[in-house]
Amino acid sequence: MDMDILMAPIIIFLIIVAPIWLILHYRSKRQVSQGLTEEEYSQLNELIGRADKMAQRIDTLEAILDSESPQWRGRNE
């Protein structure tokens, strides 16, 4: 009696859910192994450029603050 209650969900899982799950899993694995698309690669390069510009701006701001207010680094701690 208890086994009959469990058999229906197990059969539904094996017939419907498991194949879809496997297909989606291996499709995502294949996409990851293919690497970046040209668009993703260009976006990555753009973000790298932006990060470099930000780092330069931060360095400039820190240099300005160091010259105008040498104790600014110790105030926030």
mmCIF file of the N, C-alpha and C atoms, coordinates in Angstrom:
data_MODEL
# 
_entry.id   MODEL 
# 
loop_
_atom_site.group_PDB 
_atom_site.id 
_atom_site.type_symbol 
_atom_site.label_atom_id 
_atom_site.label_alt_id 
_atom_site.label_comp_id 
_atom_site.label_asym_id 
_atom_site.label_entity_id 
_atom_site.label_seq_id 
_atom_site.pdbx_PDB_ins_code 
_atom_site.Cartn_x 
_atom_site.Cartn_y 
_atom_site.Cartn_z 
_atom_site.occupancy 
_atom_site.B_iso_or_equiv 
_atom_site.pdbx_formal_charge 
_atom_site.auth_seq_id 
_atom_site.auth_comp_id 
_atom_site.auth_asym_id 
_atom_site.auth_atom_id 
_atom_site.pdbx_PDB_model_num 
ATOM 1   N N  . MET A 1 1  ? 0.832  -1.188 0.000   1.00 0.00 ? 1  MET A N  1 
ATOM 2   C CA . MET A 1 1  ? 0.000  0.000  0.000   1.00 0.00 ? 1  MET A CA 1 
ATOM 3   C C  . MET A 1 1  ? 0.878  1.253  0.000   1.00 0.00 ? 1  MET A C  1 
ATOM 4   N N  . ASP A 1 2  ? 1.866  1.325  0.897   1.00 0.00 ? 2  ASP A N  1 
ATOM 5   C CA . ASP A 1 2  ? 2.738  2.497  0.966   1.00 0.00 ? 2  ASP A CA 1 
ATOM 6   C C  . ASP A 1 2  ? 3.600  2.610  -0.275  1.00 0.00 ? 2  ASP A C  1 
ATOM 7   N N  . MET A 1 3  ? 3.976  1.491  -0.871  1.00 0.00 ? 3  MET A N  1 
ATOM 8   C CA . MET A 1 3  ? 4.801  1.514  -2.073  1.00 0.00 ? 3  MET A CA 1 
ATOM 9   C C  . MET A 1 3  ? 4.034  2.074  -3.257  1.00 0.00 ? 3  MET A C  1 
ATOM 10  N N  . ASP A 1 4  ? 2.715  1.829  -3.313  1.00 0.00 ? 4  ASP A N  1 
ATOM 11  C CA . ASP A 1 4  ? 1.893  2.342  -4.410  1.00 0.00 ? 4  ASP A CA 1 
ATOM 12  C C  . ASP A 1 4  ? 1.859  3.861  -4.394  1.00 0.00 ? 4  ASP A C  1 
ATOM 13  N N  . ILE A 1 5  ? 1.854  4.440  -3.207  1.00 0.00 ? 5  ILE A N  1 
ATOM 14  C CA . ILE A 1 5  ? 1.818  5.894  -3.077  1.00 0.00 ? 5  ILE A CA 1 
ATOM 15  C C  . ILE A 1 5  ? 3.123  6.499  -3.583  1.00 0.00 ? 5  ILE A C  1 
ATOM 16  N N  . LEU A 1 6  ? 4.238  5.837  -3.358  1.00 0.00 ? 6  LEU A N  1 
ATOM 17  C CA . LEU A 1 6  ? 5.536  6.339  -3.782  1.00 0.00 ? 6  LEU A CA 1 
ATOM 18  C C  . LEU A 1 6  ? 5.837  6.057  -5.247  1.00 0.00 ? 6  LEU A C  1 
ATOM 19  N N  . MET A 1 7  ? 5.238  5.033  -5.828  1.00 0.00 ? 7  MET A N  1 
ATOM 20  C CA . MET A 1 7  ? 5.563  4.644  -7.193  1.00 0.00 ? 7  MET A CA 1 
ATOM 21  C C  . MET A 1 7  ? 5.137  5.702  -8.218  1.00 0.00 ? 7  MET A C  1 
ATOM 22  N N  . ALA A 1 8  ? 4.001  6.328  -8.047  1.00 0.00 ? 8  ALA A N  1 
ATOM 23  C CA . ALA A 1 8  ? 3.526  7.318  -9.016  1.00 0.00 ? 8  ALA A CA 1 
ATOM 24  C C  . ALA A 1 8  ? 4.472  8.517  -9.115  1.00 0.00 ? 8  ALA A C  1 
ATOM 25  N N  . PRO A 1 9  ? 4.884  9.139  -8.003  1.00 0.00 ? 9  PRO A N  1 
ATOM 26  C CA . PRO A 1 9  ? 5.834  10.252 -8.130  1.00 0.00 ? 9  PRO A CA 1 
ATOM 27  C C  . PRO A 1 9  ? 7.182  9.824  -8.695  1.00 0.00 ? 9  PRO A C  1 
ATOM 28  N N  . ILE A 1 10 ? 7.636  8.612  -8.347  1.00 0.00 ? 10 ILE A N  1 
ATOM 29  C CA . ILE A 1 10 ? 8.913  8.138  -8.861  1.00 0.00 ? 10 ILE A CA 1 
ATOM 30  C C  . ILE A 1 10 ? 8.835  7.930  -10.373 1.00 0.00 ? 10 ILE A C  1 
ATOM 31  N N  . ILE A 1 11 ? 7.754  7.337  -10.847 1.00 0.00 ? 11 ILE A N  1 
ATOM 32  C CA . ILE A 1 11 ? 7.590  7.113  -12.280 1.00 0.00 ? 11 ILE A CA 1 
ATOM 33  C C  . ILE A 1 11 ? 7.487  8.440  -13.027 1.00 0.00 ? 11 ILE A C  1 
ATOM 34  N N  . ILE A 1 12 ? 6.733  9.385  -12.486 1.00 0.00 ? 12 ILE A N  1 
ATOM 35  C CA . ILE A 1 12 ? 6.618  10.705 -13.117 1.00 0.00 ? 12 ILE A CA 1 
ATOM 36  C C  . ILE A 1 12 ? 7.979  11.383 -13.160 1.00 0.00 ? 12 ILE A C  1 
ATOM 37  N N  . PHE A 1 13 ? 8.731  11.280 -12.085 1.00 0.00 ? 13 PHE A N  1 
ATOM 38  C CA . PHE A 1 13 ? 10.067 11.874 -12.057 1.00 0.00 ? 13 PHE A CA 1 
ATOM 39  C C  . PHE A 1 13 ? 10.958 11.247 -13.123 1.00 0.00 ? 13 PHE A C  1 
ATOM 40  N N  . LEU A 1 14 ? 10.969 9.933  -13.215 1.00 0.00 ? 14 LEU A N  1 
ATOM 41  C CA . LEU A 1 14 ? 11.843 9.242  -14.155 1.00 0.00 ? 14 LEU A CA 1 
ATOM 42  C C  . LEU A 1 14 ? 11.448 9.478  -15.611 1.00 0.00 ? 14 LEU A C  1 
ATOM 43  N N  . ILE A 1 15 ? 10.180 9.642  -15.882 1.00 0.00 ? 15 ILE A N  1 
ATOM 44  C CA . ILE A 1 15 ? 9.726  9.812  -17.266 1.00 0.00 ? 15 ILE A CA 1 
ATOM 45  C C  . ILE A 1 15 ? 9.802  11.268 -17.718 1.00 0.00 ? 15 ILE A C  1 
ATOM 46  N N  . ILE A 1 16 ? 9.499  12.218 -16.842 1.00 0.00 ? 16 ILE A N  1 
ATOM 47  C CA . ILE A 1 16 ? 9.403  13.622 -17.259 1.00 0.00 ? 16 ILE A CA 1 
ATOM 48  C C  . ILE A 1 16 ? 10.565 14.460 -16.745 1.00 0.00 ? 16 ILE A C  1 
ATOM 49  N N  . VAL A 1 17 ? 10.787 14.470 -15.467 1.00 0.00 ? 17 VAL A N  1 
ATOM 50  C CA . VAL A 1 17 ? 11.739 15.401 -14.861 1.00 0.00 ? 17 VAL A CA 1 
ATOM 51  C C  . VAL A 1 17 ? 13.184 15.008 -15.152 1.00 0.00 ? 17 VAL A C  1 
ATOM 52  N N  . ALA A 1 18 ? 13.546 13.755 -14.967 1.00 0.00 ? 18 ALA A N  1 
ATOM 53  C CA . ALA A 1 18 ? 14.939 13.328 -15.122 1.00 0.00 ? 18 ALA A CA 1 
ATOM 54  C C  . ALA A 1 18 ? 15.489 13.582 -16.527 1.00 0.00 ? 18 ALA A C  1 
ATOM 55  N N  . PRO A 1 19 ? 14.776 13.232 -17.605 1.00 0.00 ? 19 PRO A N  1 
ATOM 56  C CA . PRO A 1 19 ? 15.330 13.518 -18.938 1.00 0.00 ? 19 PRO A CA 1 
ATOM 57  C C  . PRO A 1 19 ? 15.520 15.014 -19.203 1.00 0.00 ? 19 PRO A C  1 
ATOM 58  N N  . ILE A 1 20 ? 14.560 15.830 -18.793 1.00 0.00 ? 20 ILE A N  1 
ATOM 59  C CA . ILE A 1 20 ? 14.688 17.274 -18.983 1.00 0.00 ? 20 ILE A CA 1 
ATOM 60  C C  . ILE A 1 20 ? 15.870 17.798 -18.185 1.00 0.00 ? 20 ILE A C  1 
ATOM 61  N N  . TRP A 1 21 ? 16.007 17.331 -16.977 1.00 0.00 ? 21 TRP A N  1 
ATOM 62  C CA . TRP A 1 21 ? 17.112 17.728 -16.113 1.00 0.00 ? 21 TRP A CA 1 
ATOM 63  C C  . TRP A 1 21 ? 18.449 17.361 -16.756 1.00 0.00 ? 21 TRP A C  1 
ATOM 64  N N  . LEU A 1 22 ? 18.579 16.153 -17.266 1.00 0.00 ? 22 LEU A N  1 
ATOM 65  C CA . LEU A 1 22 ? 19.817 15.721 -17.905 1.00 0.00 ? 22 LEU A CA 1 
ATOM 66  C C  . LEU A 1 22 ? 20.121 16.536 -19.158 1.00 0.00 ? 22 LEU A C  1 
ATOM 67  N N  . ILE A 1 23 ? 19.111 16.785 -19.973 1.00 0.00 ? 23 ILE A N  1 
ATOM 68  C CA . ILE A 1 23 ? 19.314 17.572 -21.195 1.00 0.00 ? 23 ILE A CA 1 
ATOM 69  C C  . ILE A 1 23 ? 19.804 18.970 -20.847 1.00 0.00 ? 23 ILE A C  1 
ATOM 70  N N  . LEU A 1 24 ? 19.154 19.627 -19.911 1.00 0.00 ? 24 LEU A N  1 
ATOM 71  C CA . LEU A 1 24 ? 19.559 20.981 -19.528 1.00 0.00 ? 24 LEU A CA 1 
ATOM 72  C C  . LEU A 1 24 ? 20.942 20.989 -18.885 1.00 0.00 ? 24 LEU A C  1 
ATOM 73  N N  . HIS A 1 25 ? 21.246 19.975 -18.102 1.00 0.00 ? 25 HIS A N  1 
ATOM 74  C CA . HIS A 1 25 ? 22.555 19.902 -17.453 1.00 0.00 ? 25 HIS A CA 1 
ATOM 75  C C  . HIS A 1 25 ? 23.668 19.798 -18.486 1.00 0.00 ? 25 HIS A C  1 
ATOM 76  N N  . TYR A 1 26 ? 23.537 18.876 -19.425 1.00 0.00 ? 26 TYR A N  1 
ATOM 77  C CA . TYR A 1 26 ? 24.601 18.683 -20.398 1.00 0.00 ? 26 TYR A CA 1 
ATOM 78  C C  . TYR A 1 26 ? 24.655 19.800 -21.429 1.00 0.00 ? 26 TYR A C  1 
ATOM 79  N N  . ARG A 1 27 ? 23.540 20.461 -21.692 1.00 0.00 ? 27 ARG A N  1 
ATOM 80  C CA . ARG A 1 27 ? 23.559 21.631 -22.570 1.00 0.00 ? 27 ARG A CA 1 
ATOM 81  C C  . ARG A 1 27 ? 24.353 22.760 -21.920 1.00 0.00 ? 27 ARG A C  1 
ATOM 82  N N  . SER A 1 28 ? 24.161 22.976 -20.621 1.00 0.00 ? 28 SER A N  1 
ATOM 83  C CA . SER A 1 28 ? 24.904 24.034 -19.934 1.00 0.00 ? 28 SER A CA 1 
ATOM 84  C C  . SER A 1 28 ? 26.381 23.670 -19.838 1.00 0.00 ? 28 SER A C  1 
ATOM 85  N N  . LYS A 1 29 ? 26.696 22.388 -19.646 1.00 0.00 ? 29 LYS A N  1 
ATOM 86  C CA . LYS A 1 29 ? 28.103 21.967 -19.617 1.00 0.00 ? 29 LYS A CA 1 
ATOM 87  C C  . LYS A 1 29 ? 28.775 22.236 -20.959 1.00 0.00 ? 29 LYS A C  1 
ATOM 88  N N  . ARG A 1 30 ? 28.075 21.990 -22.049 1.00 0.00 ? 30 ARG A N  1 
ATOM 89  C CA . ARG A 1 30 ? 28.630 22.216 -23.379 1.00 0.00 ? 30 ARG A CA 1 
ATOM 90  C C  . ARG A 1 30 ? 28.867 23.707 -23.618 1.00 0.00 ? 30 ARG A C  1 
ATOM 91  N N  . GLN A 1 31 ? 27.934 24.551 -23.184 1.00 0.00 ? 31 GLN A N  1 
ATOM 92  C CA . GLN A 1 31 ? 28.096 25.994 -23.359 1.00 0.00 ? 31 GLN A CA 1 
ATOM 93  C C  . GLN A 1 31 ? 29.287 26.511 -22.575 1.00 0.00 ? 31 GLN A C  1 
ATOM 94  N N  . VAL A 1 32 ? 29.505 25.998 -21.383 1.00 0.00 ? 32 VAL A N  1 
ATOM 95  C CA . VAL A 1 32 ? 30.639 26.423 -20.568 1.00 0.00 ? 32 VAL A CA 1 
ATOM 96  C C  . VAL A 1 32 ? 31.945 26.002 -21.224 1.00 0.00 ? 32 VAL A C  1 
ATOM 97  N N  . SER A 1 33 ? 31.980 24.804 -21.785 1.00 0.00 ? 33 SER A N  1 
ATOM 98  C CA . SER A 1 33 ? 33.219 24.310 -22.381 1.00 0.00 ? 33 SER A CA 1 
ATOM 99  C C  . SER A 1 33 ? 33.555 25.016 -23.685 1.00 0.00 ? 33 SER A C  1 
ATOM 100 N N  . GLN A 1 34 ? 32.572 25.649 -24.339 1.00 0.00 ? 34 GLN A N  1 
ATOM 101 C CA . GLN A 1 34 ? 32.826 26.348 -25.594 1.00 0.00 ? 34 GLN A CA 1 
ATOM 102 C C  . GLN A 1 34 ? 33.542 27.673 -25.372 1.00 0.00 ? 34 GLN A C  1 
ATOM 103 N N  . GLY A 1 35 ? 33.505 28.195 -24.174 1.00 0.00 ? 35 GLY A N  1 
ATOM 104 C CA . GLY A 1 35 ? 34.191 29.443 -23.872 1.00 0.00 ? 35 GLY A CA 1 
ATOM 105 C C  . GLY A 1 35 ? 33.310 30.659 -24.140 1.00 0.00 ? 35 GLY A C  1 
ATOM 106 N N  . LEU A 1 36 ? 33.970 31.815 -24.226 1.00 0.00 ? 36 LEU A N  1 
ATOM 107 C CA . LEU A 1 36 ? 33.257 33.077 -24.391 1.00 0.00 ? 36 LEU A CA 1 
ATOM 108 C C  . LEU A 1 36 ? 32.903 33.321 -25.855 1.00 0.00 ? 36 LEU A C  1 
ATOM 109 N N  . THR A 1 37 ? 31.742 33.938 -26.068 1.00 0.00 ? 37 THR A N  1 
ATOM 110 C CA . THR A 1 37 ? 31.388 34.371 -27.413 1.00 0.00 ? 37 THR A CA 1 
ATOM 111 C C  . THR A 1 37 ? 32.138 35.668 -27.708 1.00 0.00 ? 37 THR A C  1 
ATOM 112 N N  . GLU A 1 38 ? 32.089 36.106 -28.956 1.00 0.00 ? 38 GLU A N  1 
ATOM 113 C CA . GLU A 1 38 ? 32.764 37.348 -29.330 1.00 0.00 ? 38 GLU A CA 1 
ATOM 114 C C  . GLU A 1 38 ? 32.184 38.534 -28.557 1.00 0.00 ? 38 GLU A C  1 
ATOM 115 N N  . GLU A 1 39 ? 30.871 38.551 -28.384 1.00 0.00 ? 39 GLU A N  1 
ATOM 116 C CA . GLU A 1 39 ? 30.224 39.643 -27.653 1.00 0.00 ? 39 GLU A CA 1 
ATOM 117 C C  . GLU A 1 39 ? 30.655 39.651 -26.190 1.00 0.00 ? 39 GLU A C  1 
ATOM 118 N N  . GLU A 1 40 ? 30.686 38.481 -25.557 1.00 0.00 ? 40 GLU A N  1 
ATOM 119 C CA . GLU A 1 40 ? 31.120 38.388 -24.168 1.00 0.00 ? 40 GLU A CA 1 
ATOM 120 C C  . GLU A 1 40 ? 32.589 38.792 -24.023 1.00 0.00 ? 40 GLU A C  1 
ATOM 121 N N  . TYR A 1 41 ? 33.400 38.409 -25.002 1.00 0.00 ? 41 TYR A N  1 
ATOM 122 C CA . TYR A 1 41 ? 34.815 38.763 -24.970 1.00 0.00 ? 41 TYR A CA 1 
ATOM 123 C C  . TYR A 1 41 ? 34.997 40.275 -25.078 1.00 0.00 ? 41 TYR A C  1 
ATOM 124 N N  . SER A 1 42 ? 34.216 40.913 -25.969 1.00 0.00 ? 42 SER A N  1 
ATOM 125 C CA . SER A 1 42 ? 34.329 42.373 -26.100 1.00 0.00 ? 42 SER A CA 1 
ATOM 126 C C  . SER A 1 42 ? 33.814 43.082 -24.849 1.00 0.00 ? 42 SER A C  1 
ATOM 127 N N  . GLN A 1 43 ? 32.748 42.551 -24.239 1.00 0.00 ? 43 GLN A N  1 
ATOM 128 C CA . GLN A 1 43 ? 32.246 43.125 -22.993 1.00 0.00 ? 43 GLN A CA 1 
ATOM 129 C C  . GLN A 1 43 ? 33.280 42.995 -21.881 1.00 0.00 ? 43 GLN A C  1 
ATOM 130 N N  . LEU A 1 44 ? 33.954 41.859 -21.830 1.00 0.00 ? 44 LEU A N  1 
ATOM 131 C CA . LEU A 1 44 ? 34.985 41.648 -20.821 1.00 0.00 ? 44 LEU A CA 1 
ATOM 132 C C  . LEU A 1 44 ? 36.124 42.640 -21.007 1.00 0.00 ? 44 LEU A C  1 
ATOM 133 N N  . ASN A 1 45 ? 36.548 42.838 -22.249 1.00 0.00 ? 45 ASN A N  1 
ATOM 134 C CA . ASN A 1 45 ? 37.610 43.806 -22.513 1.00 0.00 ? 45 ASN A CA 1 
ATOM 135 C C  . ASN A 1 45 ? 37.184 45.226 -22.162 1.00 0.00 ? 45 ASN A C  1 
ATOM 136 N N  . GLU A 1 46 ? 35.920 45.558 -22.421 1.00 0.00 ? 46 GLU A N  1 
ATOM 137 C CA . GLU A 1 46 ? 35.403 46.884 -22.055 1.00 0.00 ? 46 GLU A CA 1 
ATOM 138 C C  . GLU A 1 46 ? 35.419 47.068 -20.541 1.00 0.00 ? 46 GLU A C  1 
ATOM 139 N N  . LEU A 1 47 ? 35.010 46.043 -19.805 1.00 0.00 ? 47 LEU A N  1 
ATOM 140 C CA . LEU A 1 47 ? 35.014 46.119 -18.344 1.00 0.00 ? 47 LEU A CA 1 
ATOM 141 C C  . LEU A 1 47 ? 36.436 46.231 -17.794 1.00 0.00 ? 47 LEU A C  1 
ATOM 142 N N  . ILE A 1 48 ? 37.377 45.542 -18.427 1.00 0.00 ? 48 ILE A N  1 
ATOM 143 C CA . ILE A 1 48 ? 38.775 45.650 -18.005 1.00 0.00 ? 48 ILE A CA 1 
ATOM 144 C C  . ILE A 1 48 ? 39.265 47.076 -18.196 1.00 0.00 ? 48 ILE A C  1 
ATOM 145 N N  . GLY A 1 49 ? 38.908 47.675 -19.335 1.00 0.00 ? 49 GLY A N  1 
ATOM 146 C CA . GLY A 1 49 ? 39.290 49.065 -19.589 1.00 0.00 ? 49 GLY A CA 1 
ATOM 147 C C  . GLY A 1 49 ? 38.694 50.015 -18.560 1.00 0.00 ? 49 GLY A C  1 
ATOM 148 N N  . ARG A 1 50 ? 37.426 49.805 -18.241 1.00 0.00 ? 50 ARG A N  1 
ATOM 149 C CA . ARG A 1 50 ? 36.774 50.651 -17.234 1.00 0.00 ? 50 ARG A CA 1 
ATOM 150 C C  . ARG A 1 50 ? 37.439 50.494 -15.872 1.00 0.00 ? 50 ARG A C  1 
ATOM 151 N N  . ALA A 1 51 ? 37.780 49.263 -15.514 1.00 0.00 ? 51 ALA A N  1 
ATOM 152 C CA . ALA A 1 51 ? 38.436 49.017 -14.226 1.00 0.00 ? 51 ALA A CA 1 
ATOM 153 C C  . ALA A 1 51 ? 39.801 49.707 -14.169 1.00 0.00 ? 51 ALA A C  1 
ATOM 154 N N  . ASP A 1 52 ? 40.539 49.669 -15.276 1.00 0.00 ? 52 ASP A N  1 
ATOM 155 C CA . ASP A 1 52 ? 41.836 50.352 -15.319 1.00 0.00 ? 52 ASP A CA 1 
ATOM 156 C C  . ASP A 1 52 ? 41.678 51.862 -15.152 1.00 0.00 ? 52 ASP A C  1 
ATOM 157 N N  . LYS A 1 53 ? 40.668 52.440 -15.822 1.00 0.00 ? 53 LYS A N  1 
ATOM 158 C CA . LYS A 1 53 ? 40.414 53.881 -15.682 1.00 0.00 ? 53 LYS A CA 1 
ATOM 159 C C  . LYS A 1 53 ? 40.043 54.226 -14.243 1.00 0.00 ? 53 LYS A C  1 
ATOM 160 N N  . MET A 1 54 ? 39.217 53.387 -13.621 1.00 0.00 ? 54 MET A N  1 
ATOM 161 C CA . MET A 1 54 ? 38.824 53.623 -12.228 1.00 0.00 ? 54 MET A CA 1 
ATOM 162 C C  . MET A 1 54 ? 40.030 53.572 -11.305 1.00 0.00 ? 54 MET A C  1 
ATOM 163 N N  . ALA A 1 55 ? 40.900 52.607 -11.538 1.00 0.00 ? 55 ALA A N  1 
ATOM 164 C CA . ALA A 1 55 ? 42.098 52.484 -10.697 1.00 0.00 ? 55 ALA A CA 1 
ATOM 165 C C  . ALA A 1 55 ? 42.971 53.728 -10.839 1.00 0.00 ? 55 ALA A C  1 
ATOM 166 N N  . GLN A 1 56 ? 43.102 54.251 -12.057 1.00 0.00 ? 56 GLN A N  1 
ATOM 167 C CA . GLN A 1 56 ? 43.876 55.472 -12.268 1.00 0.00 ? 56 GLN A CA 1 
ATOM 168 C C  . GLN A 1 56 ? 43.238 56.655 -11.552 1.00 0.00 ? 56 GLN A C  1 
ATOM 169 N N  . ARG A 1 57 ? 41.920 56.748 -11.633 1.00 0.00 ? 57 ARG A N  1 
ATOM 170 C CA . ARG A 1 57 ? 41.214 57.849 -10.959 1.00 0.00 ? 57 ARG A CA 1 
ATOM 171 C C  . ARG A 1 57 ? 41.388 57.762 -9.447  1.00 0.00 ? 57 ARG A C  1 
ATOM 172 N N  . ILE A 1 58 ? 41.294 56.558 -8.913  1.00 0.00 ? 58 ILE A N  1 
ATOM 173 C CA . ILE A 1 58 ? 41.466 56.378 -7.469  1.00 0.00 ? 58 ILE A CA 1 
ATOM 174 C C  . ILE A 1 58 ? 42.876 56.772 -7.052  1.00 0.00 ? 58 ILE A C  1 
ATOM 175 N N  . ASP A 1 59 ? 43.865 56.347 -7.839  1.00 0.00 ? 59 ASP A N  1 
ATOM 176 C CA . ASP A 1 59 ? 45.257 56.723 -7.532  1.00 0.00 ? 59 ASP A CA 1 
ATOM 177 C C  . ASP A 1 59 ? 45.428 58.238 -7.553  1.00 0.00 ? 59 ASP A C  1 
ATOM 178 N N  . THR A 1 60 ? 44.813 58.904 -8.544  1.00 0.00 ? 60 THR A N  1 
ATOM 179 C CA . THR A 1 60 ? 44.901 60.362 -8.636  1.00 0.00 ? 60 THR A CA 1 
ATOM 180 C C  . THR A 1 60 ? 44.240 61.023 -7.432  1.00 0.00 ? 60 THR A C  1 
ATOM 181 N N  . LEU A 1 61 ? 43.051 60.554 -7.073  1.00 0.00 ? 61 LEU A N  1 
ATOM 182 C CA . LEU A 1 61 ? 42.346 61.124 -5.913  1.00 0.00 ? 61 LEU A CA 1 
ATOM 183 C C  . LEU A 1 61 ? 43.136 60.911 -4.621  1.00 0.00 ? 61 LEU A C  1 
ATOM 184 N N  . GLU A 1 62 ? 43.721 59.742 -4.467  1.00 0.00 ? 62 GLU A N  1 
ATOM 185 C CA . GLU A 1 62 ? 44.522 59.492 -3.264  1.00 0.00 ? 62 GLU A CA 1 
ATOM 186 C C  . GLU A 1 62 ? 45.756 60.385 -3.221  1.00 0.00 ? 62 GLU A C  1 
ATOM 187 N N  . ALA A 1 63 ? 46.355 60.624 -4.381  1.00 0.00 ? 63 ALA A N  1 
ATOM 188 C CA . ALA A 1 63 ? 47.524 61.513 -4.427  1.00 0.00 ? 63 ALA A CA 1 
ATOM 189 C C  . ALA A 1 63 ? 47.127 62.944 -4.055  1.00 0.00 ? 63 ALA A C  1 
ATOM 190 N N  . ILE A 1 64 ? 45.973 63.386 -4.545  1.00 0.00 ? 64 ILE A N  1 
ATOM 191 C CA . ILE A 1 64 ? 45.488 64.729 -4.204  1.00 0.00 ? 64 ILE A CA 1 
ATOM 192 C C  . ILE A 1 64 ? 45.212 64.823 -2.709  1.00 0.00 ? 64 ILE A C  1 
ATOM 193 N N  . LEU A 1 65 ? 44.531 63.831 -2.171  1.00 0.00 ? 65 LEU A N  1 
ATOM 194 C CA . LEU A 1 65 ? 44.229 63.840 -0.740  1.00 0.00 ? 65 LEU A CA 1 
ATOM 195 C C  . LEU A 1 65 ? 45.500 63.758 0.101   1.00 0.00 ? 65 LEU A C  1 
ATOM 196 N N  . ASP A 1 66 ? 46.477 62.971 -0.341  1.00 0.00 ? 66 ASP A N  1 
ATOM 197 C CA . ASP A 1 66 ? 47.740 62.882 0.392   1.00 0.00 ? 66 ASP A CA 1 
ATOM 198 C C  . ASP A 1 66 ? 48.444 64.230 0.451   1.00 0.00 ? 66 ASP A C  1 
ATOM 199 N N  . SER A 1 67 ? 48.376 64.996 -0.642  1.00 0.00 ? 67 SER A N  1 
ATOM 200 C CA . SER A 1 67 ? 49.073 66.283 -0.656  1.00 0.00 ? 67 SER A CA 1 
ATOM 201 C C  . SER A 1 67 ? 48.297 67.357 0.105   1.00 0.00 ? 67 SER A C  1 
ATOM 202 N N  . GLU A 1 68 ? 46.972 67.316 0.049   1.00 0.00 ? 68 GLU A N  1 
ATOM 203 C CA . GLU A 1 68 ? 46.163 68.352 0.697   1.00 0.00 ? 68 GLU A CA 1 
ATOM 204 C C  . GLU A 1 68 ? 45.862 68.041 2.157   1.00 0.00 ? 68 GLU A C  1 
ATOM 205 N N  . SER A 1 69 ? 45.706 66.766 2.469   1.00 0.00 ? 69 SER A N  1 
ATOM 206 C CA . SER A 1 69 ? 45.363 66.374 3.837   1.00 0.00 ? 69 SER A CA 1 
ATOM 207 C C  . SER A 1 69 ? 46.062 65.057 4.163   1.00 0.00 ? 69 SER A C  1 
ATOM 208 N N  . PRO A 1 70 ? 47.313 65.129 4.599   1.00 0.00 ? 70 PRO A N  1 
ATOM 209 C CA . PRO A 1 70 ? 48.117 63.914 4.805   1.00 0.00 ? 70 PRO A CA 1 
ATOM 210 C C  . PRO A 1 70 ? 47.525 62.927 5.814   1.00 0.00 ? 70 PRO A C  1 
ATOM 211 N N  . GLN A 1 71 ? 46.680 63.383 6.708   1.00 0.00 ? 71 GLN A N  1 
ATOM 212 C CA . GLN A 1 71 ? 46.134 62.506 7.748   1.00 0.00 ? 71 GLN A CA 1 
ATOM 213 C C  . GLN A 1 71 ? 44.799 61.866 7.357   1.00 0.00 ? 71 GLN A C  1 
ATOM 214 N N  . TRP A 1 72 ? 44.362 61.993 6.115   1.00 0.00 ? 72 TRP A N  1 
ATOM 215 C CA . TRP A 1 72 ? 43.028 61.522 5.731   1.00 0.00 ? 72 TRP A CA 1 
ATOM 216 C C  . TRP A 1 72 ? 42.874 60.004 5.849   1.00 0.00 ? 72 TRP A C  1 
ATOM 217 N N  . ARG A 1 73 ? 43.937 59.256 5.656   1.00 0.00 ? 73 ARG A N  1 
ATOM 218 C CA . ARG A 1 73 ? 43.830 57.792 5.707   1.00 0.00 ? 73 ARG A CA 1 
ATOM 219 C C  . ARG A 1 73 ? 43.517 57.287 7.115   1.00 0.00 ? 73 ARG A C  1 
ATOM 220 N N  . GLY A 1 74 ? 43.992 57.948 8.128   1.00 0.00 ? 74 GLY A N  1 
ATOM 221 C CA . GLY A 1 74 ? 43.788 57.499 9.507   1.00 0.00 ? 74 GLY A CA 1 
ATOM 222 C C  . GLY A 1 74 ? 42.451 57.901 10.079  1.00 0.00 ? 74 GLY A C  1 
ATOM 223 N N  . ARG A 1 75 ? 41.726 58.801 9.418   1.00 0.00 ? 75 ARG A N  1 
ATOM 224 C CA . ARG A 1 75 ? 40.453 59.291 9.978   1.00 0.00 ? 75 ARG A CA 1 
ATOM 225 C C  . ARG A 1 75 ? 39.354 58.249 9.932   1.00 0.00 ? 75 ARG A C  1 
ATOM 226 N N  . ASN A 1 76 ? 39.331 57.393 8.925   1.00 0.00 ? 76 ASN A N  1 
ATOM 227 C CA . ASN A 1 76 ? 38.218 56.454 8.742   1.00 0.00 ? 76 ASN A CA 1 
ATOM 228 C C  . ASN A 1 76 ? 38.378 55.181 9.551   1.00 0.00 ? 76 ASN A C  1 
ATOM 229 N N  . GLU A 1 77 ? 39.477 54.957 10.150  1.00 0.00 ? 77 GLU A N  1 
ATOM 230 C CA . GLU A 1 77 ? 39.694 53.701 10.869  1.00 0.00 ? 77 GLU A CA 1 
ATOM 231 C C  . GLU A 1 77 ? 39.279 53.771 12.297  1.00 0.00 ? 77 GLU A C  1 
# 
